[in-house]
Amino acid sequence: MKWTRKFVMLEPVLYTHAEGIMAKVKEAFTAKYQGNTKAEIAEVSFVPGEEVKVLKEWKDETCLIKKGDRVFNVPKKHLNLG
């Protein structure tokens, strides 16, 4: 399988949180994580009530960190923000 990069135009960032703000997962969902282009894609589960750190917010999306150093772009609908 050939890896291809897909660029998506995001709306301007609404908020950037230098230290991050804590949010809680509202509903269970699974996100995919790939550390680099040669790494396997891993599915990561999020459970209701789990705390995550939000670094950036867009209109409908967030950029967050889940325990450690894994960064995800996740729809806001899955989170209860501060």
N, C-alpha and C positions, 0 to 999 in steps of 0.2 A: 504494500500500500504506500503510495507516494504521499508525503506530507505536504500540504499546501497551506499557505497563510492567507487568511481572509481578513481584510481590513473593513471595519465597520465605522461609519461616521457617528460619533456620539454627540449628543447635545452638549452645550457648554456646561462645565462643572458648576453646580449651584453652591456647594459647600465643600471646603477642604478642611479637614480636621487634623491639625498638625500632630497632636498626640493621640488622635482617635477618640471616638465616643463609643460607649458600650450600648449595645442593642441586644434584644432577645429574639430568638427565632419564634415566629408565630405558629408556623405549621411545618410539619416534616417535609423535607425535600432532599434530593440528591444532586450534587454538582460534580463536575468533572475537573480534574486537576492534572496538569502535565508540567513537571518541573523544567523541562527543556525539550527541544525538538527530537532528541533521541530517546527520551524517557517514555515509558509506557503511560498510557492515560489511566488514571485511577479514579474510581467513583468514591466520593466522600459524602457520607450521610450527615444531615443536620437534623436535630431532634427538637421538638417544642420545648421552650424554656432555656435552651442552651444560650450562653452569652458569647457574643462575637464583638470584635472591635471594628467600627466603621471608619474608614479613612477618607472617603469621598462620596458625595451624593450627586446624582444627576436627577432629572425629572422623574424617571421611573426605575432607575438602577442605583445600586450602591457598589462600592469597592470595599471589601472587608477582609479581615484576617481571622482565621479560625485557629485558636490555640497553637501557637508556634509561628511558623513563617509561611504558611500556605495562604496565598491571596486569591480571592474569588470576586468576580462581578456577579452580583445576585439581584434579582428584581426586588424592589422595596416591598412588594406584597407579601413576601415571606418573613418580614421583620417588624418588630415593634420598636420604633426608633424613639429614644429618649423622650 
